[in-house]
Amino acid sequence: MTRKRLLALTLALAMMATLLAGCGGDPKQPSDPAPPSSGQQTPNTPNDTPTPPADNTANLTAVQKIIAEAEGMTMEELAKKAIEESNGATFYGVGNSSRGKSALPLFIEYLQTIDPSYTLNYDWQQPKNNKIFDQLTADSLKDTGTYAMTLIQDGNQIESKMVQTGILDTYIPKEWADANGVSASSYTGYLALQTLNKVFMYNNTGSKSYDNCWDFVAEGEHGLYMDIDSEIVGKNFLYMLTEDKYAGWMKEAFDALSADEQAYFQPTITAMKSEAEDLGLGANGAYALAWIKLWVESYNAQTDDGPICNTLVAKSARDQFGLLVYSKLRSVEESAEVSVNNINVAAYDDGYTGIGGYGYCHYLFVTDNSPLPWTACAFIAYMTCTVDGFSAWGKDMGGYSSNPAVAAENEATYHHQTGGMAEDGTTVAFAAKNDAGYDWWTTDGKLVLEDPTYCASVAFTVGSWIEMLDKYSAG
């Protein structure tokens, strides 16, 4: 047995032991107690002696009990609870997005429409270098924490470090559940504020074009990409490619290549077949691993998506491409040398085949030792159930509210699907800004969507395999 295969087997056994040992702290999991329902009739036993109602909250923490109650409340009812709890207090939030700080004063203004005397001080922190997990873990050791709630990304670490350990609790607002046609008690996922997409873009001032996702890992290509050790959701993207559905997409894209193109990639795919078997992947796992290997060994690592965007929209960036957040196009300042019209979004090109990029979420959680749980729930409901609450993120193309009603109203305001609107109300004539929308991206656009549970399940196996790959060094 080779060293790699021995390592893969060892890691797989370790992962199985971890999953068997872990018992999640998410009250939304089917095996855990469901929140109590109101007005439900309890059937009588055969001797007509009423059966006492089950205590569905017995195993819930204090904050989870508040969440269970909050999930049956309207926005206004919840707002009144928040006013009673936090008037004159200080609200501490922590998140991967700085825009939580922009949403908080709007939330306060909303509460003041109910009680004009309401005041709330606030502090919003945005830790760098993925330190948010360390901060939340340290804060969880207190009986009453500092942070009331969090806006957080990276489904893998959320699942393994935050939910299974009971540090964060999911709250599902009633209006959000109604808009999505679900009930809070039966919903088993996390609450997403929005899905964001990172998409393949290329500079069109040269001679190159990219009509297949395998073109991005062809010989001599070096796409601009945030390093997977700098932004961990980029590693989750690679994990997800090994899931059966997305591995199938990679196989379909390979089959669409010419015979000469296939001949270049085939040796790598053949070499990955044994690796895919060792890692327990499905029938098309070798195609996913081959693409991942070629990508990691070729991409030109960058520190942030902003500089990638600034590079690609310049005329001088001939024949370069990148995988970056779609919304960065909104901040491009047009000039003679720099323009959004200098780039193409690959998935929008006629005849393009394969994945167009990947999508990940900003999730919202209440901390399990929250000092202001009612206010945290109300703030989360405000951001996910109202256009004003989502407005801090609403201007961006490529960012889609998880609430279909809010998403529709937001699109009616900002017209992302027609290139955005200029300040004078006219349509902006940039084809790359014509956001095709969430429904298109997740179907025709073949957006690879992050699944926290799957990412956590392969983090030890596929993740360790990726760590052994040699990264490209531009120098």
N, C-alpha and C positions, 0 to 999 in steps of 0.2 A: 504493500500500500504506500503510495507516495505521501510526502509530507503534507501536501495540500489536502489530499483526501482524508488523511488522519485528522488534520485540524478541522476540516468540515464536519466529520463525524462527531468529534469531541464537542464542537460548538452546538451541533444539532441536539445532542443529548443534554447539554447544559440548558439550552433553550426550553426543551420539554420539561426539565425539572423546574425551571423558573415559572413556566406557565401553570404547571400543576400546583406549585406552592402559592402562587399569587391568587388572592381572592379580592376582586375589585372593590373600590370604595365608591363607585358611581351608582347612585340610587336608581339610575335608569336601566340597569341591566335586568333582564327578565327574571333572573333567579333571586333578585332582591325584592324587599317589600315594596309594593306599589303605593303611591299616595292615596289617602282615603278618599272615597267618592261620597258625595252628598246625596241624600234622598234615595239611596239604593235599598230596595226591599230585601230582607233576609228570609229565605224560605223556612217554613216550620218543619220540625222533625216529625216523625210519624205519630208521636204521642201528643202533638200540638203544643209542646213546650218550646217557646221561642228560643232560638239559638243566639247567644250573645254575639254581637258583631266582633269580628276579628280586629285586634289592635294592630293595624298595618304600620304604625309608626314606632313600634316598640324598639326596633333595632336601628332607628335613625338617630343621627346626631341632632343637637339643638338647631343647628343651621339647616340641616336637611328637613327638619319638621317645619321650619318657617318656609322653606322652598316649596314643600308639598302644599302648604296652605296658599302660598302666593300663586301657585300655578292654576288655582281656581278663580283668581281675582281678575277683574277688568283693570285696564290701565289706570283709570281714575281712582278705583278702590286702592290699588297698590300705591299710587302717588300720595294718598292721604296717610297711609301707613308710614311712608318714607318721611313725610313732613313731621309726623309725630315723633319719629325716631331720631332724626338728624338735624332738626332746626337749631342753628347756631353752632353745629359741630364742624369737624374737619374730616373730609373724605379723602382717603388715600387710595389711589389706583396705580396699577403697574401694567405695562403692556409693551408689545413689540412695535406698536404704531404710536407715534407721537400725537396722532390726531384725537386720541382719547381726551387730551387736554383741550381740544377745540370743541368737543361734544359736551363736556361738562357744564360750561356756562349756559349753553342752550337748554340743557336739562334743568338747570336751576331756574331759568326763565319760565320754563313750562310749569314747574312746581309753584312758582309765584303767581301764575294765573289762577291757581286754586287757593293759595294763601299768600297775599301780597307781603305779609310780614316775614315770610320764610327767608332765611339766609343760610348759606353753606360755604365754608372755606374748603379749598381743595388743593391737592398736590398730586400731580401725575408724573410718574417716573418711567423712563424708557432705558432699561439696562442695555449696555453694549456687550458684544462678544458672547452672546448666548448666556449671560449671567442671570437671566430672569428665573431660570429653574433653581439656581442656587439661592436666590433671594427668597423665593416662595417657600423653598424647603426650610430655610432658616426661620422664616416667619411662622411656619406651621408648628414650630416647637413651643410657641407661646400659648398660654391658655386662651387669651384673646389676641388676635393678630393685629398687625398694623394695617395691612391691605384689605380693603373691603371686597375687591373683585379684581379680575385680570382680563386683559385682551391678549391672547397668546397664540403663537403659531408653532408648528412642528409637531404633527400628530403622533409621531413615534415616541418622542420624549414625554409628550402630554400623557399618552397611554401608560407608559412604563413608569414614569417618575411622579406623575401628578394624580392620576385617576386611580390606578391600582394601589397607591399608597394612601388614598383618602384625603389628599391635601386640597383637591379642588372638587367642587360639586356642580353638576349641570342643573340649570334652571331653564325651563321651557315656558315662555310667556304664553298666556291664553290666546291673545290675538295672533301671535306667530303660529301657534298650533292650528288655530282655526283657518288661517290663510293657507296653510300647507295641507289641510284636510287630514290632520292627525290629532291624537289626544296626547296630552302631556304624559299621562300615566303609561301609555304604550310605546312612546317614542324612546328608542334605545341609543340614539347617536348623541354626539355633542351638539351644542348650539353654535352654529357658525354665524358670525356677523356678515361675512361675505366670502365669496370665492374669488381669488385673484389668479390671473394667468400670466405665465411667462411663455413667450412665443418666439419662434425662429424668425429673425429678420435679417435681410442682407442688403448691402449697398448695391444699387442698380446702375451706378455710373460707369461700371466696367463692362466686361464681356461675359461674366459668369451669371448663371442662373441655377437655381436649386429646385428640382422638380420631384425629389424623393428624399425622405428623411435619411436614407443611407448616404446621400451625397455629402452630408455634414461630417461624416467620418471617413470620407474617401482619402486616398493618398494625398498628402500635402496640405490638407485642410486643418485650420487651427481656429476654431470658433472662439469668440470672446464670451466668457462665462464666469460668473461669480464662483470662486473656488468652493467645492463641496465641504471643506472644513471651515469656511467662513460663514456660509449660510446653509444650515443643515437641511432645510427643506429641499435643497438641490440634491442631496443624497437620497432623500425620500423619493424623489422623482426616479432615480435609478433603481431603488428597491421596487417601485411600482411596475417598472418595465418587465419584471420577472413574473408578475401575476398573469395568470393564464390568458385573460382577455387582452391585455396589452402586449404580451409576448406573441399572441396571434396576430395583432396588428403589425408587429415587426416582421413576422413571416410573410404576411400579405404584401408588405412594401418591398421586401426582398424579391418576391416572385414577380413583381412588376418591373424589375431592373432588366436591362439588356443582358445578353449572355456574357459579354465582356465584363460588364460591371459585376455580375454575379461571380465570375471567375476570380475577381480580386478579393471578394469577401469570403468565398467558400472555405478556404483553408482555416480561417479564424473560427468560422462557425463549426467546422468539423472538429477542431481542437476543443471547442467549448462543450461538446456533447457529453463527455465524461464528467466535466465540471457540473453541468446541469443535473446529471444523475446524482452526483455526490451531494448536491445541495437540495435535492428533493423537489426539483422544479418539474413543470409539466412538459408536454410533448414539444412545445416550441421554445422551451427555456434557453436552448443553445443560441437562438437568434437574438434573444434579449441580452444574454451575456456577451455575445460577440460585439453588439453595438455598444454596450457599456464599456467594454474593454477598450475598444477603438476610441470612444469618446474621452474617457479619462486619460488615455495616453496621448491625446492630441489637443484638447482644449487649452486655450491661452487664458490662464487664471487671472481674474480681475478682482478688485476689492469691493466694487459696488456696481449696481446696474446703471447709475447715472452717468459715469464716465464711459461705459459701453455705448449707451445711447448717443452721447455727444460725439463719440468717434464715428459711429456708423452713419450719422446723418450728414457728415461732411463730404464734400466732393472728393477729397483726397483719400477717402477710405475705399477706394476701388476694390471690388472683389472680396471684401471682408464680410463676415456675418457674425451673428451672436444669438444667444438665447437669453432673453431678458424680459423684465416686467413690461407688459404692454403699455401701462399707464405712463411710462417715462416719456412717451411721445408728446404728451400734453404740455410738457415744460420746455420744449424746443423753441428757441428764439430764431425766427427766420431771418436769413441774410443771403447775400449773393453766393456765399460759399457753403452755407448750412441750411438744410431744408428737410422737412419730413418727406418731401417728394423725392429725396435721394435714396429712400429705402423702400423695399417691398416686404410685406408680411408674407412669408412663404406659403402659408396655408391658403391664402386668398388667390394665389396664382392658379389659372386654369391648368388642369392636368397634374397638380401637385398630389403626391401619394405618400401616405404615412402620417405619423404623429405630427401635429402642428405645434406642440408645446406641452406644458403641464400646468395643472391647477392645484392650488393649495388654499387653505382657509385661515382666516383669523377667527379663532374661537373665543367665546365668552364664558367665564366661569365665576361662581361665587366661591371665595375661600371658605374652607370648612370651619375656620375660627374667625369668621368675619366680624369686625366690631359693629358694622352697620348692614346687616343682611337684608333688611327691608329696602333700604336705600339702594343697595347694590342690585337687587332684583328690579327695582323701579328703573334704574339707570339702564340696565340691560334691556328691559322691555322698551324703553324709550328709543334706544339705538336701533333695535331690530324691528320695531312696529310702527315707526313714524318716519316720514321723509325728512323732517327737520333733524331728527336724531341721527339719521344716516348721512346727513348733508356734508359732514366732515370728510367723507369718502366719496360722495355722490358724483363729483365732477370727473372722476377718473374713468376712462374707458378701460375695459378689462378687469373691472371690479364689480361683482354682481351680488346684490343683496340676497340673502337666503330667504327673504320674505317676498313671495311673488307679487303681492300687492304693492309693496314699497318699491320693488324693482321696476314695475310698470310705471308707477308715478315718477320715479327718478328718471327713467328714459324719456318720459314726456317732457320733463323739465330740461334735460341736458342734450337730448338728441344725439347720443353717441353713435347710433346706427346710421346717421347721415353725416358723419364727419365732425360732429360738434357744432356749436353755434358761436359766432363771433359776438363781441360786445354789442354791435349794432343790430344783432338779430339775424344776420345773414349766415348762410351755410358756409362752412370752411371747406375749401376745395382741396382736401388732402385724402387721397384714396386710402392710405394706410390707417387713417383715423376712423374709417367707417367700421366701427366695431360690429361684427356680425352677431354678437349677443351670446349669452350663456347657452341657449338651446342649440345654436349652430356649432359652437365650439365643442360641446360635449358629444356631438354626433358627427356631422360632416367634417368638422375641424379636428377630430380625433385628439382631443385634449386628454392627457393622462391625469387622472384625478387621484389625489392623495387619499389613501384609506389608512387611518391610524392603526387599526387592528392588524392589517396585513403588514404594514411597515414594522410594527413592533415584533411580529412573528418571524420576520426574516432579518432583523437587525444583527443578530449574532452570527448567522450563517452567511447570507449574501453580503452583509455589511463587512464582515471580516475578510471575505474574498476580495471586495473592492479595495480594502486597505492594503492588500498585497500588490495591487497594480502599480506600475511605475507612471507617475504623472509626467506630462510634458513640461519641459522647462524652456521658456521662450528665449532665455539667455544662452 
